[in-house]
Amino acid sequence: MGLRPTERVEKEYVDDESIISCPWHGWSYDLESGGQLADDDIVLPTYDVVVDDGIVYVAGRK
């Protein structure tokens, strides 16, 4: 079962400023491109994000 929109991820792993890893699967993704680091065929959609005064705003799909 996936996360519902109101749930928060308690644990996340950030290897550097542009790489994030899934805490459940251990797969790492480039935040700019959405590409999975171990498999070039896997690419997640990316979104423009702005953080303003602690509030995260996410734009529509690029």
Secondary structure, 3 states (H helix, E strand, C coil): CCCCCCCCCCCCEEEECCEEECCCCCCEEECCCCEECCEEEEECCCEEEEEECCEEEEEEEC
